[in-house]
Amino acid sequence: MTKNKRFEKVYSQSMGSVEIWVDKETGVNYLYRQNGYGGGMTVLLDKDGKPVVTPVLHSGF
């Protein structure tokens, strides 16, 4: 049984230390940063402080 994944990595920089992930249900973009053994994820904001949202196609997810 294949499960659909909710999050999709759409951008990677510096060998995976900075990534952008998109929630395929809501379209909300998240910034992930890794450094050594630590890391963190936060909502990616636009210049007005609002979440960056990628349009999503609802195709039976």
PDB file of N, CA, C and O in Angstrom:
ATOM      1  N   MET A   1       0.844  -1.183   0.000  1.00  0.00           N
ATOM      2  CA  MET A   1       0.000   0.000   0.000  1.00  0.00           C
ATOM      3  C   MET A   1       0.887   1.242   0.000  1.00  0.00           C
ATOM      4  O   MET A   1       1.755   1.381   0.861  1.00  0.00           O
ATOM      5  N   THR A   2       0.678   2.138  -0.948  1.00  0.00           N
ATOM      6  CA  THR A   2       1.445   3.369  -1.046  1.00  0.00           C
ATOM      7  C   THR A   2       0.675   4.493  -0.369  1.00  0.00           C
ATOM      8  O   THR A   2      -0.490   4.742  -0.678  1.00  0.00           O
ATOM      9  N   LYS A   3       1.343   5.165   0.559  1.00  0.00           N
ATOM     10  CA  LYS A   3       0.711   6.292   1.239  1.00  0.00           C
ATOM     11  C   LYS A   3       1.163   7.588   0.594  1.00  0.00           C
ATOM     12  O   LYS A   3       2.342   7.764   0.289  1.00  0.00           O
ATOM     13  N   ASN A   4       0.213   8.497   0.386  1.00  0.00           N
ATOM     14  CA  ASN A   4       0.559   9.815  -0.125  1.00  0.00           C
ATOM     15  C   ASN A   4       1.213  10.613   0.988  1.00  0.00           C
ATOM     16  O   ASN A   4       0.770  10.573   2.136  1.00  0.00           O
ATOM     17  N   LYS A   5       2.253  11.327   0.649  1.00  0.00           N
ATOM     18  CA  LYS A   5       2.945  12.147   1.631  1.00  0.00           C
ATOM     19  C   LYS A   5       2.340  13.537   1.636  1.00  0.00           C
ATOM     20  O   LYS A   5       2.057  14.101   0.579  1.00  0.00           O
ATOM     21  N   ARG A   6       2.141  14.092   2.834  1.00  0.00           N
ATOM     22  CA  ARG A   6       1.514  15.399   2.967  1.00  0.00           C
ATOM     23  C   ARG A   6       2.478  16.526   2.621  1.00  0.00           C
ATOM     24  O   ARG A   6       2.053  17.545   2.076  1.00  0.00           O
ATOM     25  N   PHE A   7       3.766  16.370   2.923  1.00  0.00           N
ATOM     26  CA  PHE A   7       4.738  17.425   2.683  1.00  0.00           C
ATOM     27  C   PHE A   7       5.656  17.059   1.525  1.00  0.00           C
ATOM     28  O   PHE A   7       6.021  15.898   1.342  1.00  0.00           O
ATOM     29  N   GLU A   8       6.021  18.079   0.745  1.00  0.00           N
ATOM     30  CA  GLU A   8       6.896  17.874  -0.400  1.00  0.00           C
ATOM     31  C   GLU A   8       8.019  18.899  -0.346  1.00  0.00           C
ATOM     32  O   GLU A   8       7.769  20.094  -0.189  1.00  0.00           O
ATOM     33  N   LYS A   9       9.268  18.428  -0.477  1.00  0.00           N
ATOM     34  CA  LYS A   9      10.403  19.339  -0.512  1.00  0.00           C
ATOM     35  C   LYS A   9      10.475  19.947  -1.905  1.00  0.00           C
ATOM     36  O   LYS A   9      10.548  19.226  -2.901  1.00  0.00           O
ATOM     37  N   VAL A  10      10.453  21.295  -1.975  1.00  0.00           N
ATOM     38  CA  VAL A  10      10.455  21.972  -3.270  1.00  0.00           C
ATOM     39  C   VAL A  10      11.730  22.757  -3.525  1.00  0.00           C
ATOM     40  O   VAL A  10      11.945  23.236  -4.639  1.00  0.00           O
ATOM     41  N   TYR A  11      12.589  22.900  -2.505  1.00  0.00           N
ATOM     42  CA  TYR A  11      13.821  23.662  -2.668  1.00  0.00           C
ATOM     43  C   TYR A  11      14.847  23.172  -1.667  1.00  0.00           C
ATOM     44  O   TYR A  11      14.517  22.852  -0.525  1.00  0.00           O
ATOM     45  N   SER A  12      16.106  23.116  -2.110  1.00  0.00           N
ATOM     46  CA  SER A  12      17.199  22.719  -1.233  1.00  0.00           C
ATOM     47  C   SER A  12      18.437  23.525  -1.602  1.00  0.00           C
ATOM     48  O   SER A  12      18.726  23.730  -2.781  1.00  0.00           O
ATOM     49  N   GLN A  13      19.159  23.975  -0.595  1.00  0.00           N
ATOM     50  CA  GLN A  13      20.364  24.776  -0.816  1.00  0.00           C
ATOM     51  C   GLN A  13      21.454  24.317   0.134  1.00  0.00           C
ATOM     52  O   GLN A  13      21.164  23.896   1.254  1.00  0.00           O
ATOM     53  N   SER A  14      22.687  24.393  -0.293  1.00  0.00           N
ATOM     54  CA  SER A  14      23.854  24.063   0.537  1.00  0.00           C
ATOM     55  C   SER A  14      23.792  22.645   1.084  1.00  0.00           C
ATOM     56  O   SER A  14      23.874  22.438   2.295  1.00  0.00           O
ATOM     57  N   MET A  15      23.651  21.689   0.209  1.00  0.00           N
ATOM     58  CA  MET A  15      23.639  20.267   0.566  1.00  0.00           C
ATOM     59  C   MET A  15      22.605  19.935   1.639  1.00  0.00           C
ATOM     60  O   MET A  15      22.880  19.146   2.543  1.00  0.00           O
ATOM     61  N   GLY A  16      21.419  20.532   1.543  1.00  0.00           N
ATOM     62  CA  GLY A  16      20.320  20.164   2.431  1.00  0.00           C
ATOM     63  C   GLY A  16      20.231  20.946   3.715  1.00  0.00           C
ATOM     64  O   GLY A  16      19.370  20.648   4.544  1.00  0.00           O
ATOM     65  N   SER A  17      21.095  21.951   3.923  1.00  0.00           N
ATOM     66  CA  SER A  17      21.029  22.680   5.187  1.00  0.00           C
ATOM     67  C   SER A  17      19.897  23.710   5.224  1.00  0.00           C
ATOM     68  O   SER A  17      19.471  24.116   6.304  1.00  0.00           O
ATOM     69  N   VAL A  18      19.411  24.132   4.063  1.00  0.00           N
ATOM     70  CA  VAL A  18      18.253  25.021   3.970  1.00  0.00           C
ATOM     71  C   VAL A  18      17.285  24.400   2.966  1.00  0.00           C
ATOM     72  O   VAL A  18      17.656  24.098   1.832  1.00  0.00           O
ATOM     73  N   GLU A  19      16.044  24.215   3.399  1.00  0.00           N
ATOM     74  CA  GLU A  19      15.039  23.590   2.531  1.00  0.00           C
ATOM     75  C   GLU A  19      13.712  24.327   2.667  1.00  0.00           C
ATOM     76  O   GLU A  19      13.427  24.939   3.696  1.00  0.00           O
ATOM     77  N   ILE A  20      12.911  24.257   1.614  1.00  0.00           N
ATOM     78  CA  ILE A  20      11.535  24.751   1.671  1.00  0.00           C
ATOM     79  C   ILE A  20      10.624  23.559   1.409  1.00  0.00           C
ATOM     80  O   ILE A  20      10.792  22.825   0.435  1.00  0.00           O
ATOM     81  N   TRP A  21       9.658  23.385   2.302  1.00  0.00           N
ATOM     82  CA  TRP A  21       8.688  22.291   2.219  1.00  0.00           C
ATOM     83  C   TRP A  21       7.300  22.888   2.053  1.00  0.00           C
ATOM     84  O   TRP A  21       6.998  23.932   2.631  1.00  0.00           O
ATOM     85  N   VAL A  22       6.450  22.230   1.264  1.00  0.00           N
ATOM     86  CA  VAL A  22       5.071  22.678   1.044  1.00  0.00           C
ATOM     87  C   VAL A  22       4.114  21.621   1.575  1.00  0.00           C
ATOM     88  O   VAL A  22       4.247  20.432   1.282  1.00  0.00           O
ATOM     89  N   ASP A  23       3.143  22.084   2.367  1.00  0.00           N
ATOM     90  CA  ASP A  23       2.053  21.224   2.835  1.00  0.00           C
ATOM     91  C   ASP A  23       1.101  21.066   1.660  1.00  0.00           C
ATOM     92  O   ASP A  23       0.478  22.042   1.241  1.00  0.00           O
ATOM     93  N   LYS A  24       0.975  19.871   1.125  1.00  0.00           N
ATOM     94  CA  LYS A  24       0.167  19.645  -0.074  1.00  0.00           C
ATOM     95  C   LYS A  24      -1.330  19.755   0.189  1.00  0.00           C
ATOM     96  O   LYS A  24      -2.109  19.814  -0.763  1.00  0.00           O
ATOM     97  N   GLU A  25      -1.755  19.786   1.446  1.00  0.00           N
ATOM     98  CA  GLU A  25      -3.178  19.983   1.762  1.00  0.00           C
ATOM     99  C   GLU A  25      -3.543  21.454   1.800  1.00  0.00           C
ATOM    100  O   GLU A  25      -4.587  21.852   1.283  1.00  0.00           O
ATOM    101  N   THR A  26      -2.684  22.271   2.414  1.00  0.00           N
ATOM    102  CA  THR A  26      -3.006  23.686   2.616  1.00  0.00           C
ATOM    103  C   THR A  26      -2.238  24.617   1.691  1.00  0.00           C
ATOM    104  O   THR A  26      -2.661  25.753   1.480  1.00  0.00           O
ATOM    105  N   GLY A  27      -1.117  24.163   1.133  1.00  0.00           N
ATOM    106  CA  GLY A  27      -0.278  24.996   0.291  1.00  0.00           C
ATOM    107  C   GLY A  27       0.694  25.872   1.061  1.00  0.00           C
ATOM    108  O   GLY A  27       1.488  26.589   0.453  1.00  0.00           O
ATOM    109  N   VAL A  28       0.648  25.828   2.395  1.00  0.00           N
ATOM    110  CA  VAL A  28       1.533  26.650   3.219  1.00  0.00           C
ATOM    111  C   VAL A  28       2.979  26.179   3.059  1.00  0.00           C
ATOM    112  O   VAL A  28       3.262  24.981   3.087  1.00  0.00           O
ATOM    113  N   ASN A  29       3.901  27.153   2.889  1.00  0.00           N
ATOM    114  CA  ASN A  29       5.321  26.876   2.732  1.00  0.00           C
ATOM    115  C   ASN A  29       6.029  26.988   4.078  1.00  0.00           C
ATOM    116  O   ASN A  29       5.708  27.861   4.886  1.00  0.00           O
ATOM    117  N   TYR A  30       6.987  26.108   4.313  1.00  0.00           N
ATOM    118  CA  TYR A  30       7.764  26.090   5.550  1.00  0.00           C
ATOM    119  C   TYR A  30       9.246  26.126   5.220  1.00  0.00           C
ATOM    120  O   TYR A  30       9.692  25.482   4.270  1.00  0.00           O
ATOM    121  N   LEU A  31      10.010  26.881   6.006  1.00  0.00           N
ATOM    122  CA  LEU A  31      11.453  26.946   5.863  1.00  0.00           C
ATOM    123  C   LEU A  31      12.072  26.032   6.914  1.00  0.00           C
ATOM    124  O   LEU A  31      11.767  26.139   8.102  1.00  0.00           O
ATOM    125  N   TYR A  32      12.941  25.138   6.466  1.00  0.00           N
ATOM    126  CA  TYR A  32      13.642  24.219   7.366  1.00  0.00           C
ATOM    127  C   TYR A  32      15.123  24.529   7.294  1.00  0.00           C
ATOM    128  O   TYR A  32      15.676  24.651   6.201  1.00  0.00           O
ATOM    129  N   ARG A  33      15.772  24.658   8.431  1.00  0.00           N
ATOM    130  CA  ARG A  33      17.204  24.945   8.504  1.00  0.00           C
ATOM    131  C   ARG A  33      17.854  23.926   9.420  1.00  0.00           C
ATOM    132  O   ARG A  33      17.389  23.690  10.535  1.00  0.00           O
ATOM    133  N   GLN A  34      18.938  23.320   8.939  1.00  0.00           N
ATOM    134  CA  GLN A  34      19.672  22.330   9.724  1.00  0.00           C
ATOM    135  C   GLN A  34      21.108  22.802   9.867  1.00  0.00           C
ATOM    136  O   GLN A  34      21.703  23.326   8.925  1.00  0.00           O
ATOM    137  N   ASN A  35      21.658  22.608  11.067  1.00  0.00           N
ATOM    138  CA  ASN A  35      23.046  22.950  11.323  1.00  0.00           C
ATOM    139  C   ASN A  35      23.604  21.956  12.322  1.00  0.00           C
ATOM    140  O   ASN A  35      23.218  21.967  13.490  1.00  0.00           O
ATOM    141  N   GLY A  36      24.502  21.103  11.880  1.00  0.00           N
ATOM    142  CA  GLY A  36      25.045  20.074  12.764  1.00  0.00           C
ATOM    143  C   GLY A  36      23.953  19.115  13.184  1.00  0.00           C
ATOM    144  O   GLY A  36      23.265  18.537  12.343  1.00  0.00           O
ATOM    145  N   TYR A  37      23.793  18.944  14.501  1.00  0.00           N
ATOM    146  CA  TYR A  37      22.773  18.038  15.028  1.00  0.00           C
ATOM    147  C   TYR A  37      21.452  18.732  15.316  1.00  0.00           C
ATOM    148  O   TYR A  37      20.496  18.084  15.740  1.00  0.00           O
ATOM    149  N   GLY A  38      21.384  20.043  15.091  1.00  0.00           N
ATOM    150  CA  GLY A  38      20.164  20.788  15.377  1.00  0.00           C
ATOM    151  C   GLY A  38      19.472  21.240  14.106  1.00  0.00           C
ATOM    152  O   GLY A  38      20.066  21.264  13.028  1.00  0.00           O
ATOM    153  N   GLY A  39      18.216  21.594  14.251  1.00  0.00           N
ATOM    154  CA  GLY A  39      17.452  22.077  13.113  1.00  0.00           C
ATOM    155  C   GLY A  39      16.145  22.681  13.587  1.00  0.00           C
ATOM    156  O   GLY A  39      15.743  22.517  14.739  1.00  0.00           O
ATOM    157  N   GLY A  40      15.496  23.378  12.678  1.00  0.00           N
ATOM    158  CA  GLY A  40      14.217  23.966  13.025  1.00  0.00           C
ATOM    159  C   GLY A  40      13.400  24.257  11.781  1.00  0.00           C
ATOM    160  O   GLY A  40      13.931  24.375  10.677  1.00  0.00           O
ATOM    161  N   MET A  41      12.104  24.369  11.987  1.00  0.00           N
ATOM    162  CA  MET A  41      11.179  24.624  10.887  1.00  0.00           C
ATOM    163  C   MET A  41      10.224  25.729  11.317  1.00  0.00           C
ATOM    164  O   MET A  41       9.776  25.772  12.462  1.00  0.00           O
ATOM    165  N   THR A  42       9.918  26.628  10.370  1.00  0.00           N
ATOM    166  CA  THR A  42       8.986  27.710  10.644  1.00  0.00           C
ATOM    167  C   THR A  42       8.210  28.033   9.370  1.00  0.00           C
ATOM    168  O   THR A  42       8.636  27.688   8.268  1.00  0.00           O
ATOM    169  N   VAL A  43       7.085  28.687   9.532  1.00  0.00           N
ATOM    170  CA  VAL A  43       6.295  29.115   8.381  1.00  0.00           C
ATOM    171  C   VAL A  43       7.100  30.159   7.616  1.00  0.00           C
ATOM    172  O   VAL A  43       7.691  31.052   8.222  1.00  0.00           O
ATOM    173  N   LEU A  44       7.126  30.054   6.303  1.00  0.00           N
ATOM    174  CA  LEU A  44       7.807  31.016   5.447  1.00  0.00           C
ATOM    175  C   LEU A  44       6.868  32.195   5.219  1.00  0.00           C
ATOM    176  O   LEU A  44       5.735  32.013   4.773  1.00  0.00           O
ATOM    177  N   LEU A  45       7.341  33.412   5.527  1.00  0.00           N
ATOM    178  CA  LEU A  45       6.502  34.605   5.433  1.00  0.00           C
ATOM    179  C   LEU A  45       6.899  35.476   4.250  1.00  0.00           C
ATOM    180  O   LEU A  45       8.059  35.504   3.840  1.00  0.00           O
ATOM    181  N   ASP A  46       5.898  36.194   3.701  1.00  0.00           N
ATOM    182  CA  ASP A  46       6.182  37.141   2.623  1.00  0.00           C
ATOM    183  C   ASP A  46       6.564  38.494   3.222  1.00  0.00           C
ATOM    184  O   ASP A  46       6.691  38.616   4.441  1.00  0.00           O
ATOM    185  N   LYS A  47       6.746  39.502   2.382  1.00  0.00           N
ATOM    186  CA  LYS A  47       7.199  40.811   2.850  1.00  0.00           C
ATOM    187  C   LYS A  47       6.194  41.505   3.766  1.00  0.00           C
ATOM    188  O   LYS A  47       6.564  42.419   4.503  1.00  0.00           O
ATOM    189  N   ASP A  48       4.913  41.078   3.731  1.00  0.00           N
ATOM    190  CA  ASP A  48       3.882  41.663   4.588  1.00  0.00           C
ATOM    191  C   ASP A  48       3.665  40.869   5.865  1.00  0.00           C
ATOM    192  O   ASP A  48       2.789  41.203   6.663  1.00  0.00           O
ATOM    193  N   GLY A  49       4.455  39.819   6.067  1.00  0.00           N
ATOM    194  CA  GLY A  49       4.327  39.004   7.268  1.00  0.00           C
ATOM    195  C   GLY A  49       3.248  37.942   7.183  1.00  0.00           C
ATOM    196  O   GLY A  49       2.872  37.355   8.197  1.00  0.00           O
ATOM    197  N   LYS A  50       2.746  37.688   5.983  1.00  0.00           N
ATOM    198  CA  LYS A  50       1.713  36.663   5.791  1.00  0.00           C
ATOM    199  C   LYS A  50       2.361  35.384   5.276  1.00  0.00           C
ATOM    200  O   LYS A  50       3.375  35.445   4.580  1.00  0.00           O
ATOM    201  N   PRO A  51       1.793  34.229   5.605  1.00  0.00           N
ATOM    202  CA  PRO A  51       2.367  32.961   5.127  1.00  0.00           C
ATOM    203  C   PRO A  51       2.392  32.877   3.605  1.00  0.00           C
ATOM    204  O   PRO A  51       1.450  33.292   2.929  1.00  0.00           O
ATOM    205  N   VAL A  52       3.488  32.333   3.079  1.00  0.00           N
ATOM    206  CA  VAL A  52       3.581  32.071   1.645  1.00  0.00           C
ATOM    207  C   VAL A  52       2.764  30.820   1.371  1.00  0.00           C
ATOM    208  O   VAL A  52       2.976  29.786   2.005  1.00  0.00           O
ATOM    209  N   VAL A  53       1.828  30.909   0.425  1.00  0.00           N
ATOM    210  CA  VAL A  53       0.939  29.799   0.103  1.00  0.00           C
ATOM    211  C   VAL A  53       1.063  29.487  -1.388  1.00  0.00           C
ATOM    212  O   VAL A  53       0.906  30.369  -2.234  1.00  0.00           O
ATOM    213  N   THR A  54       1.342  28.237  -1.693  1.00  0.00           N
ATOM    214  CA  THR A  54       1.402  27.758  -3.056  1.00  0.00           C
ATOM    215  C   THR A  54       0.036  27.173  -3.403  1.00  0.00           C
ATOM    216  O   THR A  54      -0.489  26.361  -2.641  1.00  0.00           O
ATOM    217  N   PRO A  55      -0.554  27.563  -4.532  1.00  0.00           N
ATOM    218  CA  PRO A  55      -1.851  26.978  -4.920  1.00  0.00           C
ATOM    219  C   PRO A  55      -1.745  25.438  -4.990  1.00  0.00           C
ATOM    220  O   PRO A  55      -0.775  24.895  -5.518  1.00  0.00           O
ATOM    221  N   VAL A  56      -2.742  24.768  -4.458  1.00  0.00           N
ATOM    222  CA  VAL A  56      -2.748  23.311  -4.453  1.00  0.00           C
ATOM    223  C   VAL A  56      -3.860  22.788  -5.350  1.00  0.00           C
ATOM    224  O   VAL A  56      -4.939  23.374  -5.444  1.00  0.00           O
ATOM    225  N   LEU A  57      -3.573  21.682  -5.998  1.00  0.00           N
ATOM    226  CA  LEU A  57      -4.582  20.989  -6.794  1.00  0.00           C
ATOM    227  C   LEU A  57      -5.099  19.825  -5.972  1.00  0.00           C
ATOM    228  O   LEU A  57      -4.322  18.950  -5.591  1.00  0.00           O
ATOM    229  N   HIS A  58      -6.367  19.795  -5.697  1.00  0.00           N
ATOM    230  CA  HIS A  58      -6.947  18.711  -4.912  1.00  0.00           C
ATOM    231  C   HIS A  58      -7.331  17.580  -5.837  1.00  0.00           C
ATOM    232  O   HIS A  58      -8.415  17.564  -6.420  1.00  0.00           O
ATOM    233  N   SER A  59      -6.415  16.631  -5.958  1.00  0.00           N
ATOM    234  CA  SER A  59      -6.637  15.495  -6.869  1.00  0.00           C
ATOM    235  C   SER A  59      -6.756  14.188  -6.106  1.00  0.00           C
ATOM    236  O   SER A  59      -6.132  13.186  -6.454  1.00  0.00           O
ATOM    237  N   GLY A  60      -7.560  14.216  -5.070  1.00  0.00           N
ATOM    238  CA  GLY A  60      -7.798  12.997  -4.318  1.00  0.00           C
ATOM    239  C   GLY A  60      -6.765  12.698  -3.260  1.00  0.00           C
ATOM    240  O   GLY A  60      -6.616  11.546  -2.852  1.00  0.00           O
ATOM    241  N   PHE A  61      -6.033  13.729  -2.795  1.00  0.00           N
ATOM    242  CA  PHE A  61      -5.039  13.517  -1.745  1.00  0.00           C
ATOM    243  C   PHE A  61      -5.720  13.092  -0.523  1.00  0.00           C
ATOM    244  O   PHE A  61      -5.071  12.855   0.496  1.00  0.00           O
TER     245      PHE A  61
END
